[in-house]
Amino acid sequence: MPRKKSPPDFEKTLAELEALVEKMEQGDMSLEESLKSFERGIQLTRSCQQALQAAEQKVEQLLEDHGEPEAFDNPDAG
C-alpha cells in the first residue's frame, strides 16, 4: 500500500515562493522561464493557503472543544 504523501512544510514552501518572486522581480528571465516560474508560484501559493486553512480549522476545532482561552493576568504589567 503506498504511503500518503505528507503535506509540504509551510515555512519551506513560503521560502521557496519568496525566492521565486525575488528572482522574477529581477527581470532577467526569458518569457518561457517566467511562465514556468509563475505556474510554480501559483502552486506554492495554493499550498500555503491550504496549510493556513488547515491550521485555522484545527484552531477553531480546539477552541470549540475546549472553549475560548481566558486572558492571562500579567502581574509585572502596569
mmJSON file of the N, C-alpha and C atoms, coordinates in Angstrom:
{"data_MODEL":{"atom_site":{
"group_PDB":["ATOM","ATOM","ATOM","ATOM","ATOM","ATOM","ATOM","ATOM","ATOM","ATOM","ATOM","ATOM","ATOM","ATOM","ATOM","ATOM","ATOM","ATOM","ATOM","ATOM","ATOM","ATOM","ATOM","ATOM","ATOM","ATOM","ATOM","ATOM","ATOM","ATOM","ATOM","ATOM","ATOM","ATOM","ATOM","ATOM","ATOM","ATOM","ATOM","ATOM","ATOM","ATOM","ATOM","ATOM","ATOM","ATOM","ATOM","ATOM","ATOM","ATOM","ATOM","ATOM","ATOM","ATOM","ATOM","ATOM","ATOM","ATOM","ATOM","ATOM","ATOM","ATOM","ATOM","ATOM","ATOM","ATOM","ATOM","ATOM","ATOM","ATOM","ATOM","ATOM","ATOM","ATOM","ATOM","ATOM","ATOM","ATOM","ATOM","ATOM","ATOM","ATOM","ATOM","ATOM","ATOM","ATOM","ATOM","ATOM","ATOM","ATOM","ATOM","ATOM","ATOM","ATOM","ATOM","ATOM","ATOM","ATOM","ATOM","ATOM","ATOM","ATOM","ATOM","ATOM","ATOM","ATOM","ATOM","ATOM","ATOM","ATOM","ATOM","ATOM","ATOM","ATOM","ATOM","ATOM","ATOM","ATOM","ATOM","ATOM","ATOM","ATOM","ATOM","ATOM","ATOM","ATOM","ATOM","ATOM","ATOM","ATOM","ATOM","ATOM","ATOM","ATOM","ATOM","ATOM","ATOM","ATOM","ATOM","ATOM","ATOM","ATOM","ATOM","ATOM","ATOM","ATOM","ATOM","ATOM","ATOM","ATOM","ATOM","ATOM","ATOM","ATOM","ATOM","ATOM","ATOM","ATOM","ATOM","ATOM","ATOM","ATOM","ATOM","ATOM","ATOM","ATOM","ATOM","ATOM","ATOM","ATOM","ATOM","ATOM","ATOM","ATOM","ATOM","ATOM","ATOM","ATOM","ATOM","ATOM","ATOM","ATOM","ATOM","ATOM","ATOM","ATOM","ATOM","ATOM","ATOM","ATOM","ATOM","ATOM","ATOM","ATOM","ATOM","ATOM","ATOM","ATOM","ATOM","ATOM","ATOM","ATOM","ATOM","ATOM","ATOM","ATOM","ATOM","ATOM","ATOM","ATOM","ATOM","ATOM","ATOM","ATOM","ATOM","ATOM","ATOM","ATOM","ATOM","ATOM","ATOM","ATOM","ATOM","ATOM","ATOM","ATOM","ATOM","ATOM","ATOM","ATOM","ATOM","ATOM","ATOM","ATOM"],
"id":[1,2,3,4,5,6,7,8,9,10,11,12,13,14,15,16,17,18,19,20,21,22,23,24,25,26,27,28,29,30,31,32,33,34,35,36,37,38,39,40,41,42,43,44,45,46,47,48,49,50,51,52,53,54,55,56,57,58,59,60,61,62,63,64,65,66,67,68,69,70,71,72,73,74,75,76,77,78,79,80,81,82,83,84,85,86,87,88,89,90,91,92,93,94,95,96,97,98,99,100,101,102,103,104,105,106,107,108,109,110,111,112,113,114,115,116,117,118,119,120,121,122,123,124,125,126,127,128,129,130,131,132,133,134,135,136,137,138,139,140,141,142,143,144,145,146,147,148,149,150,151,152,153,154,155,156,157,158,159,160,161,162,163,164,165,166,167,168,169,170,171,172,173,174,175,176,177,178,179,180,181,182,183,184,185,186,187,188,189,190,191,192,193,194,195,196,197,198,199,200,201,202,203,204,205,206,207,208,209,210,211,212,213,214,215,216,217,218,219,220,221,222,223,224,225,226,227,228,229,230,231,232,233,234],
"type_symbol":["N","C","C","N","C","C","N","C","C","N","C","C","N","C","C","N","C","C","N","C","C","N","C","C","N","C","C","N","C","C","N","C","C","N","C","C","N","C","C","N","C","C","N","C","C","N","C","C","N","C","C","N","C","C","N","C","C","N","C","C","N","C","C","N","C","C","N","C","C","N","C","C","N","C","C","N","C","C","N","C","C","N","C","C","N","C","C","N","C","C","N","C","C","N","C","C","N","C","C","N","C","C","N","C","C","N","C","C","N","C","C","N","C","C","N","C","C","N","C","C","N","C","C","N","C","C","N","C","C","N","C","C","N","C","C","N","C","C","N","C","C","N","C","C","N","C","C","N","C","C","N","C","C","N","C","C","N","C","C","N","C","C","N","C","C","N","C","C","N","C","C","N","C","C","N","C","C","N","C","C","N","C","C","N","C","C","N","C","C","N","C","C","N","C","C","N","C","C","N","C","C","N","C","C","N","C","C","N","C","C","N","C","C","N","C","C","N","C","C","N","C","C","N","C","C","N","C","C","N","C","C","N","C","C"],
"label_atom_id":["N","CA","C","N","CA","C","N","CA","C","N","CA","C","N","CA","C","N","CA","C","N","CA","C","N","CA","C","N","CA","C","N","CA","C","N","CA","C","N","CA","C","N","CA","C","N","CA","C","N","CA","C","N","CA","C","N","CA","C","N","CA","C","N","CA","C","N","CA","C","N","CA","C","N","CA","C","N","CA","C","N","CA","C","N","CA","C","N","CA","C","N","CA","C","N","CA","C","N","CA","C","N","CA","C","N","CA","C","N","CA","C","N","CA","C","N","CA","C","N","CA","C","N","CA","C","N","CA","C","N","CA","C","N","CA","C","N","CA","C","N","CA","C","N","CA","C","N","CA","C","N","CA","C","N","CA","C","N","CA","C","N","CA","C","N","CA","C","N","CA","C","N","CA","C","N","CA","C","N","CA","C","N","CA","C","N","CA","C","N","CA","C","N","CA","C","N","CA","C","N","CA","C","N","CA","C","N","CA","C","N","CA","C","N","CA","C","N","CA","C","N","CA","C","N","CA","C","N","CA","C","N","CA","C","N","CA","C","N","CA","C","N","CA","C","N","CA","C","N","CA","C","N","CA","C","N","CA","C","N","CA","C","N","CA","C","N","CA","C","N","CA","C"],
"label_alt_id":[null,null,null,null,null,null,null,null,null,null,null,null,null,null,null,null,null,null,null,null,null,null,null,null,null,null,null,null,null,null,null,null,null,null,null,null,null,null,null,null,null,null,null,null,null,null,null,null,null,null,null,null,null,null,null,null,null,null,null,null,null,null,null,null,null,null,null,null,null,null,null,null,null,null,null,null,null,null,null,null,null,null,null,null,null,null,null,null,null,null,null,null,null,null,null,null,null,null,null,null,null,null,null,null,null,null,null,null,null,null,null,null,null,null,null,null,null,null,null,null,null,null,null,null,null,null,null,null,null,null,null,null,null,null,null,null,null,null,null,null,null,null,null,null,null,null,null,null,null,null,null,null,null,null,null,null,null,null,null,null,null,null,null,null,null,null,null,null,null,null,null,null,null,null,null,null,null,null,null,null,null,null,null,null,null,null,null,null,null,null,null,null,null,null,null,null,null,null,null,null,null,null,null,null,null,null,null,null,null,null,null,null,null,null,null,null,null,null,null,null,null,null,null,null,null,null,null,null,null,null,null,null,null,null],
"label_comp_id":["MET","MET","MET","PRO","PRO","PRO","ARG","ARG","ARG","LYS","LYS","LYS","LYS","LYS","LYS","SER","SER","SER","PRO","PRO","PRO","PRO","PRO","PRO","ASP","ASP","ASP","PHE","PHE","PHE","GLU","GLU","GLU","LYS","LYS","LYS","THR","THR","THR","LEU","LEU","LEU","ALA","ALA","ALA","GLU","GLU","GLU","LEU","LEU","LEU","GLU","GLU","GLU","ALA","ALA","ALA","LEU","LEU","LEU","VAL","VAL","VAL","GLU","GLU","GLU","LYS","LYS","LYS","MET","MET","MET","GLU","GLU","GLU","GLN","GLN","GLN","GLY","GLY","GLY","ASP","ASP","ASP","MET","MET","MET","SER","SER","SER","LEU","LEU","LEU","GLU","GLU","GLU","GLU","GLU","GLU","SER","SER","SER","LEU","LEU","LEU","LYS","LYS","LYS","SER","SER","SER","PHE","PHE","PHE","GLU","GLU","GLU","ARG","ARG","ARG","GLY","GLY","GLY","ILE","ILE","ILE","GLN","GLN","GLN","LEU","LEU","LEU","THR","THR","THR","ARG","ARG","ARG","SER","SER","SER","CYS","CYS","CYS","GLN","GLN","GLN","GLN","GLN","GLN","ALA","ALA","ALA","LEU","LEU","LEU","GLN","GLN","GLN","ALA","ALA","ALA","ALA","ALA","ALA","GLU","GLU","GLU","GLN","GLN","GLN","LYS","LYS","LYS","VAL","VAL","VAL","GLU","GLU","GLU","GLN","GLN","GLN","LEU","LEU","LEU","LEU","LEU","LEU","GLU","GLU","GLU","ASP","ASP","ASP","HIS","HIS","HIS","GLY","GLY","GLY","GLU","GLU","GLU","PRO","PRO","PRO","GLU","GLU","GLU","ALA","ALA","ALA","PHE","PHE","PHE","ASP","ASP","ASP","ASN","ASN","ASN","PRO","PRO","PRO","ASP","ASP","ASP","ALA","ALA","ALA","GLY","GLY","GLY"],
"label_asym_id":["A","A","A","A","A","A","A","A","A","A","A","A","A","A","A","A","A","A","A","A","A","A","A","A","A","A","A","A","A","A","A","A","A","A","A","A","A","A","A","A","A","A","A","A","A","A","A","A","A","A","A","A","A","A","A","A","A","A","A","A","A","A","A","A","A","A","A","A","A","A","A","A","A","A","A","A","A","A","A","A","A","A","A","A","A","A","A","A","A","A","A","A","A","A","A","A","A","A","A","A","A","A","A","A","A","A","A","A","A","A","A","A","A","A","A","A","A","A","A","A","A","A","A","A","A","A","A","A","A","A","A","A","A","A","A","A","A","A","A","A","A","A","A","A","A","A","A","A","A","A","A","A","A","A","A","A","A","A","A","A","A","A","A","A","A","A","A","A","A","A","A","A","A","A","A","A","A","A","A","A","A","A","A","A","A","A","A","A","A","A","A","A","A","A","A","A","A","A","A","A","A","A","A","A","A","A","A","A","A","A","A","A","A","A","A","A","A","A","A","A","A","A","A","A","A","A","A","A","A","A","A","A","A","A"],
"label_entity_id":["1","1","1","1","1","1","1","1","1","1","1","1","1","1","1","1","1","1","1","1","1","1","1","1","1","1","1","1","1","1","1","1","1","1","1","1","1","1","1","1","1","1","1","1","1","1","1","1","1","1","1","1","1","1","1","1","1","1","1","1","1","1","1","1","1","1","1","1","1","1","1","1","1","1","1","1","1","1","1","1","1","1","1","1","1","1","1","1","1","1","1","1","1","1","1","1","1","1","1","1","1","1","1","1","1","1","1","1","1","1","1","1","1","1","1","1","1","1","1","1","1","1","1","1","1","1","1","1","1","1","1","1","1","1","1","1","1","1","1","1","1","1","1","1","1","1","1","1","1","1","1","1","1","1","1","1","1","1","1","1","1","1","1","1","1","1","1","1","1","1","1","1","1","1","1","1","1","1","1","1","1","1","1","1","1","1","1","1","1","1","1","1","1","1","1","1","1","1","1","1","1","1","1","1","1","1","1","1","1","1","1","1","1","1","1","1","1","1","1","1","1","1","1","1","1","1","1","1","1","1","1","1","1","1"],
"label_seq_id":[1,1,1,2,2,2,3,3,3,4,4,4,5,5,5,6,6,6,7,7,7,8,8,8,9,9,9,10,10,10,11,11,11,12,12,12,13,13,13,14,14,14,15,15,15,16,16,16,17,17,17,18,18,18,19,19,19,20,20,20,21,21,21,22,22,22,23,23,23,24,24,24,25,25,25,26,26,26,27,27,27,28,28,28,29,29,29,30,30,30,31,31,31,32,32,32,33,33,33,34,34,34,35,35,35,36,36,36,37,37,37,38,38,38,39,39,39,40,40,40,41,41,41,42,42,42,43,43,43,44,44,44,45,45,45,46,46,46,47,47,47,48,48,48,49,49,49,50,50,50,51,51,51,52,52,52,53,53,53,54,54,54,55,55,55,56,56,56,57,57,57,58,58,58,59,59,59,60,60,60,61,61,61,62,62,62,63,63,63,64,64,64,65,65,65,66,66,66,67,67,67,68,68,68,69,69,69,70,70,70,71,71,71,72,72,72,73,73,73,74,74,74,75,75,75,76,76,76,77,77,77,78,78,78],
"pdbx_PDB_ins_code":[null,null,null,null,null,null,null,null,null,null,null,null,null,null,null,null,null,null,null,null,null,null,null,null,null,null,null,null,null,null,null,null,null,null,null,null,null,null,null,null,null,null,null,null,null,null,null,null,null,null,null,null,null,null,null,null,null,null,null,null,null,null,null,null,null,null,null,null,null,null,null,null,null,null,null,null,null,null,null,null,null,null,null,null,null,null,null,null,null,null,null,null,null,null,null,null,null,null,null,null,null,null,null,null,null,null,null,null,null,null,null,null,null,null,null,null,null,null,null,null,null,null,null,null,null,null,null,null,null,null,null,null,null,null,null,null,null,null,null,null,null,null,null,null,null,null,null,null,null,null,null,null,null,null,null,null,null,null,null,null,null,null,null,null,null,null,null,null,null,null,null,null,null,null,null,null,null,null,null,null,null,null,null,null,null,null,null,null,null,null,null,null,null,null,null,null,null,null,null,null,null,null,null,null,null,null,null,null,null,null,null,null,null,null,null,null,null,null,null,null,null,null,null,null,null,null,null,null,null,null,null,null,null,null],
"Cartn_x":[0.838,0.0,0.883,0.7,1.537,1.231,2.294,2.119,1.52,0.704,0.092,1.174,1.157,2.136,1.875,2.903,2.726,2.72,1.969,1.921,3.28,3.594,4.893,4.959,6.146,6.374,6.036,5.193,4.726,5.885,6.803,7.901,8.81,9.065,9.894,9.18,7.888,7.104,7.094,6.874,6.85,8.218,9.286,10.633,10.908,10.461,10.637,9.85,8.645,7.814,8.468,8.978,9.637,10.871,11.658,12.848,12.445,11.379,10.888,10.431,9.705,9.24,10.421,11.4,12.591,13.313,13.448,14.107,13.315,12.0,11.162,11.217,11.309,11.353,12.629,13.673,14.925,14.781,13.818,13.527,14.524,15.33,16.346,15.903,14.644,14.158,13.568,13.672,13.004,11.499,10.73,9.283,8.906,9.548,9.243,9.586,10.751,11.137,10.167,9.753,8.807,7.477,6.997,5.73,5.826,6.936,7.134,7.225,7.927,8.057,6.719,5.952,4.629,3.744,3.785,2.99,3.415,4.72,5.213,4.785,4.814,4.375,2.919,2.076,0.659,0.525,1.28,1.242,1.674,2.745,3.243,2.239,1.621,0.624,-0.549,-1.023,-2.144,-1.767,-0.551,-0.086,-0.059,0.436,0.474,-0.941,-1.838,-3.224,-3.877,-3.638,-4.207,-3.656,-2.368,-1.758,-2.341,-2.54,-3.118,-4.57,-5.324,-6.713,-6.793,-5.905,-5.877,-5.542,-4.586,-4.216,-5.381,-6.056,-7.198,-8.314,-8.585,-9.617,-9.239,-7.97,-7.52,-7.707,-7.343,-7.511,-8.988,-9.827,-11.269,-11.809,-11.352,-11.811,-11.354,-10.113,-9.608,-10.4,-10.702,-11.482,-12.904,-13.442,-14.781,-14.804,-13.768,-13.695,-13.394,-12.595,-12.107,-12.554,-13.327,-13.791,-12.766,-13.198,-12.318,-11.274,-10.03,-8.997,-9.246,-8.874,-9.015,-7.736,-7.879,-6.712,-5.903,-4.606,-3.733,-3.483,-3.519,-3.152,-1.646,-1.047,0.399,0.691,1.194,1.454,2.557,3.425,4.511,4.071,2.948,2.473,1.817,1.94,1.185,1.97],
"Cartn_y":[-1.177,0.0,1.239,2.15,3.359,4.277,4.892,5.831,7.13,7.724,9.005,10.083,10.903,11.976,13.012,13.323,14.304,15.713,16.602,17.966,18.648,19.522,20.205,21.123,21.331,22.201,23.64,24.289,25.638,26.616,26.597,27.555,27.35,26.102,25.826,26.274,26.01,26.411,27.919,28.61,30.07,30.633,30.038,30.494,30.293,29.163,28.927,29.95,30.248,31.233,32.617,33.009,34.311,34.394,33.322,33.302,33.385,32.712,32.735,34.134,34.784,36.147,37.091,36.963,37.825,37.632,36.378,36.076,36.664,36.542,37.069,38.594,39.23,40.689,41.256,40.456,40.921,41.141,40.458,40.675,40.069,39.121,38.524,37.206,36.842,35.566,35.72,34.635,34.619,34.483,34.676,34.547,33.144,32.139,30.753,30.48,30.958,30.788,31.519,32.703,33.475,32.754,32.172,31.442,30.21,29.486,28.311,28.732,29.815,30.305,30.794,31.45,31.916,30.724,29.685,28.482,27.846,27.766,27.204,28.089,29.382,30.304,30.103,29.841,29.571,28.301,27.261,26.006,26.232,26.986,27.257,28.077,29.063,29.893,29.043,28.164,27.292,26.374,25.867,25.007,25.757,26.985,27.803,28.106,28.43,28.713,27.494,26.316,25.096,24.833,25.042,24.833,25.806,27.053,28.041,27.712,27.263,26.88,25.688,24.714,23.547,23.954,24.856,25.332,26.094,26.919,27.673,26.734,25.702,24.732,24.002,23.679,22.994,23.889,25.164,26.102,26.244,26.383,26.509,25.266,24.088,22.85,22.784,23.176,23.178,24.143,25.318,26.288,25.784,25.107,24.549,23.451,22.634,21.52,21.974,23.022,23.424,24.811,25.483,26.816,27.876,29.117,30.251,30.368,30.664,30.835,32.101,32.023,33.211,34.03,35.337,36.211,35.979,36.016,35.855,37.221,37.258,38.491,38.513,39.648,39.794,40.627,40.0,40.754,41.799,41.647,42.6,43.822,43.752,44.865,45.915,47.145,48.159,49.217],
"Cartn_z":[0.0,0.0,0.0,-0.955,-0.989,0.181,0.67,1.777,1.274,2.126,1.781,1.773,0.743,0.626,1.715,2.49,3.558,2.964,3.601,3.078,3.199,2.251,2.324,3.544,4.024,5.174,4.79,5.57,5.253,5.119,6.068,6.045,4.828,4.468,3.29,2.015,1.953,0.785,0.643,1.749,1.724,1.334,1.844,1.499,0.006,-0.537,-1.968,-2.777,-2.343,-3.037,-2.991,-1.845,-1.724,-2.622,-2.675,-3.532,-5.004,-5.359,-6.732,-7.131,-6.243,-6.515,-6.677,-5.803,-5.888,-7.223,-7.636,-8.909,-10.08,-10.034,-11.115,-11.168,-10.009,-9.951,-10.565,-10.643,-11.242,-12.742,-13.37,-14.776,-15.747,-15.301,-16.168,-16.799,-16.656,-17.155,-18.55,-19.304,-20.605,-20.366,-21.412,-21.294,-20.838,-21.422,-21.054,-19.591,-19.146,-17.74,-16.818,-17.217,-16.419,-16.276,-17.371,-17.317,-16.426,-16.519,-15.669,-14.195,-13.947,-12.582,-12.038,-12.893,-12.48,-12.122,-12.951,-12.682,-11.354,-11.131,-9.864,-8.693,-8.883,-7.832,-7.467,-8.461,-8.194,-7.362,-7.717,-6.957,-5.506,-5.332,-3.985,-3.175,-3.827,-3.148,-2.679,-3.537,-3.171,-2.015,-2.035,-0.958,0.373,0.337,1.554,2.054,1.136,1.512,2.151,1.588,2.154,3.555,3.739,5.054,6.073,5.678,6.592,6.922,5.927,6.177,7.118,6.938,7.822,9.25,9.402,10.739,11.376,10.588,11.097,11.549,10.768,11.133,12.414,12.557,13.769,15.0,14.86,15.973,16.326,15.3,15.547,16.245,15.835,16.462,17.914,18.179,19.55,20.423,19.895,20.657,20.898,19.908,20.042,21.101,21.11,22.056,23.477,23.616,24.937,25.357,24.57,24.91,24.604,24.63,24.359,25.47,25.102,26.136,26.933,28.202,29.052,28.979,29.147,29.139,30.404,30.276,31.421,32.051,33.356,34.06,34.205,33.829,33.938,35.181,36.254,37.497,37.336,36.313,36.131,35.335,34.669,33.846,34.733,34.3,34.99,35.515],
"occupancy":[1.0,1.0,1.0,1.0,1.0,1.0,1.0,1.0,1.0,1.0,1.0,1.0,1.0,1.0,1.0,1.0,1.0,1.0,1.0,1.0,1.0,1.0,1.0,1.0,1.0,1.0,1.0,1.0,1.0,1.0,1.0,1.0,1.0,1.0,1.0,1.0,1.0,1.0,1.0,1.0,1.0,1.0,1.0,1.0,1.0,1.0,1.0,1.0,1.0,1.0,1.0,1.0,1.0,1.0,1.0,1.0,1.0,1.0,1.0,1.0,1.0,1.0,1.0,1.0,1.0,1.0,1.0,1.0,1.0,1.0,1.0,1.0,1.0,1.0,1.0,1.0,1.0,1.0,1.0,1.0,1.0,1.0,1.0,1.0,1.0,1.0,1.0,1.0,1.0,1.0,1.0,1.0,1.0,1.0,1.0,1.0,1.0,1.0,1.0,1.0,1.0,1.0,1.0,1.0,1.0,1.0,1.0,1.0,1.0,1.0,1.0,1.0,1.0,1.0,1.0,1.0,1.0,1.0,1.0,1.0,1.0,1.0,1.0,1.0,1.0,1.0,1.0,1.0,1.0,1.0,1.0,1.0,1.0,1.0,1.0,1.0,1.0,1.0,1.0,1.0,1.0,1.0,1.0,1.0,1.0,1.0,1.0,1.0,1.0,1.0,1.0,1.0,1.0,1.0,1.0,1.0,1.0,1.0,1.0,1.0,1.0,1.0,1.0,1.0,1.0,1.0,1.0,1.0,1.0,1.0,1.0,1.0,1.0,1.0,1.0,1.0,1.0,1.0,1.0,1.0,1.0,1.0,1.0,1.0,1.0,1.0,1.0,1.0,1.0,1.0,1.0,1.0,1.0,1.0,1.0,1.0,1.0,1.0,1.0,1.0,1.0,1.0,1.0,1.0,1.0,1.0,1.0,1.0,1.0,1.0,1.0,1.0,1.0,1.0,1.0,1.0,1.0,1.0,1.0,1.0,1.0,1.0,1.0,1.0,1.0,1.0,1.0,1.0,1.0,1.0,1.0,1.0,1.0,1.0],
"B_iso_or_equiv":[0.0,0.0,0.0,0.0,0.0,0.0,0.0,0.0,0.0,0.0,0.0,0.0,0.0,0.0,0.0,0.0,0.0,0.0,0.0,0.0,0.0,0.0,0.0,0.0,0.0,0.0,0.0,0.0,0.0,0.0,0.0,0.0,0.0,0.0,0.0,0.0,0.0,0.0,0.0,0.0,0.0,0.0,0.0,0.0,0.0,0.0,0.0,0.0,0.0,0.0,0.0,0.0,0.0,0.0,0.0,0.0,0.0,0.0,0.0,0.0,0.0,0.0,0.0,0.0,0.0,0.0,0.0,0.0,0.0,0.0,0.0,0.0,0.0,0.0,0.0,0.0,0.0,0.0,0.0,0.0,0.0,0.0,0.0,0.0,0.0,0.0,0.0,0.0,0.0,0.0,0.0,0.0,0.0,0.0,0.0,0.0,0.0,0.0,0.0,0.0,0.0,0.0,0.0,0.0,0.0,0.0,0.0,0.0,0.0,0.0,0.0,0.0,0.0,0.0,0.0,0.0,0.0,0.0,0.0,0.0,0.0,0.0,0.0,0.0,0.0,0.0,0.0,0.0,0.0,0.0,0.0,0.0,0.0,0.0,0.0,0.0,0.0,0.0,0.0,0.0,0.0,0.0,0.0,0.0,0.0,0.0,0.0,0.0,0.0,0.0,0.0,0.0,0.0,0.0,0.0,0.0,0.0,0.0,0.0,0.0,0.0,0.0,0.0,0.0,0.0,0.0,0.0,0.0,0.0,0.0,0.0,0.0,0.0,0.0,0.0,0.0,0.0,0.0,0.0,0.0,0.0,0.0,0.0,0.0,0.0,0.0,0.0,0.0,0.0,0.0,0.0,0.0,0.0,0.0,0.0,0.0,0.0,0.0,0.0,0.0,0.0,0.0,0.0,0.0,0.0,0.0,0.0,0.0,0.0,0.0,0.0,0.0,0.0,0.0,0.0,0.0,0.0,0.0,0.0,0.0,0.0,0.0,0.0,0.0,0.0,0.0,0.0,0.0,0.0,0.0,0.0,0.0,0.0,0.0],
"pdbx_formal_charge":[null,null,null,null,null,null,null,null,null,null,null,null,null,null,null,null,null,null,null,null,null,null,null,null,null,null,null,null,null,null,null,null,null,null,null,null,null,null,null,null,null,null,null,null,null,null,null,null,null,null,null,null,null,null,null,null,null,null,null,null,null,null,null,null,null,null,null,null,null,null,null,null,null,null,null,null,null,null,null,null,null,null,null,null,null,null,null,null,null,null,null,null,null,null,null,null,null,null,null,null,null,null,null,null,null,null,null,null,null,null,null,null,null,null,null,null,null,null,null,null,null,null,null,null,null,null,null,null,null,null,null,null,null,null,null,null,null,null,null,null,null,null,null,null,null,null,null,null,null,null,null,null,null,null,null,null,null,null,null,null,null,null,null,null,null,null,null,null,null,null,null,null,null,null,null,null,null,null,null,null,null,null,null,null,null,null,null,null,null,null,null,null,null,null,null,null,null,null,null,null,null,null,null,null,null,null,null,null,null,null,null,null,null,null,null,null,null,null,null,null,null,null,null,null,null,null,null,null,null,null,null,null,null,null],
"auth_seq_id":[1,1,1,2,2,2,3,3,3,4,4,4,5,5,5,6,6,6,7,7,7,8,8,8,9,9,9,10,10,10,11,11,11,12,12,12,13,13,13,14,14,14,15,15,15,16,16,16,17,17,17,18,18,18,19,19,19,20,20,20,21,21,21,22,22,22,23,23,23,24,24,24,25,25,25,26,26,26,27,27,27,28,28,28,29,29,29,30,30,30,31,31,31,32,32,32,33,33,33,34,34,34,35,35,35,36,36,36,37,37,37,38,38,38,39,39,39,40,40,40,41,41,41,42,42,42,43,43,43,44,44,44,45,45,45,46,46,46,47,47,47,48,48,48,49,49,49,50,50,50,51,51,51,52,52,52,53,53,53,54,54,54,55,55,55,56,56,56,57,57,57,58,58,58,59,59,59,60,60,60,61,61,61,62,62,62,63,63,63,64,64,64,65,65,65,66,66,66,67,67,67,68,68,68,69,69,69,70,70,70,71,71,71,72,72,72,73,73,73,74,74,74,75,75,75,76,76,76,77,77,77,78,78,78],
"auth_comp_id":["MET","MET","MET","PRO","PRO","PRO","ARG","ARG","ARG","LYS","LYS","LYS","LYS","LYS","LYS","SER","SER","SER","PRO","PRO","PRO","PRO","PRO","PRO","ASP","ASP","ASP","PHE","PHE","PHE","GLU","GLU","GLU","LYS","LYS","LYS","THR","THR","THR","LEU","LEU","LEU","ALA","ALA","ALA","GLU","GLU","GLU","LEU","LEU","LEU","GLU","GLU","GLU","ALA","ALA","ALA","LEU","LEU","LEU","VAL","VAL","VAL","GLU","GLU","GLU","LYS","LYS","LYS","MET","MET","MET","GLU","GLU","GLU","GLN","GLN","GLN","GLY","GLY","GLY","ASP","ASP","ASP","MET","MET","MET","SER","SER","SER","LEU","LEU","LEU","GLU","GLU","GLU","GLU","GLU","GLU","SER","SER","SER","LEU","LEU","LEU","LYS","LYS","LYS","SER","SER","SER","PHE","PHE","PHE","GLU","GLU","GLU","ARG","ARG","ARG","GLY","GLY","GLY","ILE","ILE","ILE","GLN","GLN","GLN","LEU","LEU","LEU","THR","THR","THR","ARG","ARG","ARG","SER","SER","SER","CYS","CYS","CYS","GLN","GLN","GLN","GLN","GLN","GLN","ALA","ALA","ALA","LEU","LEU","LEU","GLN","GLN","GLN","ALA","ALA","ALA","ALA","ALA","ALA","GLU","GLU","GLU","GLN","GLN","GLN","LYS","LYS","LYS","VAL","VAL","VAL","GLU","GLU","GLU","GLN","GLN","GLN","LEU","LEU","LEU","LEU","LEU","LEU","GLU","GLU","GLU","ASP","ASP","ASP","HIS","HIS","HIS","GLY","GLY","GLY","GLU","GLU","GLU","PRO","PRO","PRO","GLU","GLU","GLU","ALA","ALA","ALA","PHE","PHE","PHE","ASP","ASP","ASP","ASN","ASN","ASN","PRO","PRO","PRO","ASP","ASP","ASP","ALA","ALA","ALA","GLY","GLY","GLY"],
"auth_asym_id":["A","A","A","A","A","A","A","A","A","A","A","A","A","A","A","A","A","A","A","A","A","A","A","A","A","A","A","A","A","A","A","A","A","A","A","A","A","A","A","A","A","A","A","A","A","A","A","A","A","A","A","A","A","A","A","A","A","A","A","A","A","A","A","A","A","A","A","A","A","A","A","A","A","A","A","A","A","A","A","A","A","A","A","A","A","A","A","A","A","A","A","A","A","A","A","A","A","A","A","A","A","A","A","A","A","A","A","A","A","A","A","A","A","A","A","A","A","A","A","A","A","A","A","A","A","A","A","A","A","A","A","A","A","A","A","A","A","A","A","A","A","A","A","A","A","A","A","A","A","A","A","A","A","A","A","A","A","A","A","A","A","A","A","A","A","A","A","A","A","A","A","A","A","A","A","A","A","A","A","A","A","A","A","A","A","A","A","A","A","A","A","A","A","A","A","A","A","A","A","A","A","A","A","A","A","A","A","A","A","A","A","A","A","A","A","A","A","A","A","A","A","A","A","A","A","A","A","A","A","A","A","A","A","A"],
"auth_atom_id":["N","CA","C","N","CA","C","N","CA","C","N","CA","C","N","CA","C","N","CA","C","N","CA","C","N","CA","C","N","CA","C","N","CA","C","N","CA","C","N","CA","C","N","CA","C","N","CA","C","N","CA","C","N","CA","C","N","CA","C","N","CA","C","N","CA","C","N","CA","C","N","CA","C","N","CA","C","N","CA","C","N","CA","C","N","CA","C","N","CA","C","N","CA","C","N","CA","C","N","CA","C","N","CA","C","N","CA","C","N","CA","C","N","CA","C","N","CA","C","N","CA","C","N","CA","C","N","CA","C","N","CA","C","N","CA","C","N","CA","C","N","CA","C","N","CA","C","N","CA","C","N","CA","C","N","CA","C","N","CA","C","N","CA","C","N","CA","C","N","CA","C","N","CA","C","N","CA","C","N","CA","C","N","CA","C","N","CA","C","N","CA","C","N","CA","C","N","CA","C","N","CA","C","N","CA","C","N","CA","C","N","CA","C","N","CA","C","N","CA","C","N","CA","C","N","CA","C","N","CA","C","N","CA","C","N","CA","C","N","CA","C","N","CA","C","N","CA","C","N","CA","C","N","CA","C","N","CA","C","N","CA","C","N","CA","C","N","CA","C","N","CA","C"],
"pdbx_PDB_model_num":[1,1,1,1,1,1,1,1,1,1,1,1,1,1,1,1,1,1,1,1,1,1,1,1,1,1,1,1,1,1,1,1,1,1,1,1,1,1,1,1,1,1,1,1,1,1,1,1,1,1,1,1,1,1,1,1,1,1,1,1,1,1,1,1,1,1,1,1,1,1,1,1,1,1,1,1,1,1,1,1,1,1,1,1,1,1,1,1,1,1,1,1,1,1,1,1,1,1,1,1,1,1,1,1,1,1,1,1,1,1,1,1,1,1,1,1,1,1,1,1,1,1,1,1,1,1,1,1,1,1,1,1,1,1,1,1,1,1,1,1,1,1,1,1,1,1,1,1,1,1,1,1,1,1,1,1,1,1,1,1,1,1,1,1,1,1,1,1,1,1,1,1,1,1,1,1,1,1,1,1,1,1,1,1,1,1,1,1,1,1,1,1,1,1,1,1,1,1,1,1,1,1,1,1,1,1,1,1,1,1,1,1,1,1,1,1,1,1,1,1,1,1,1,1,1,1,1,1,1,1,1,1,1,1]
}}}
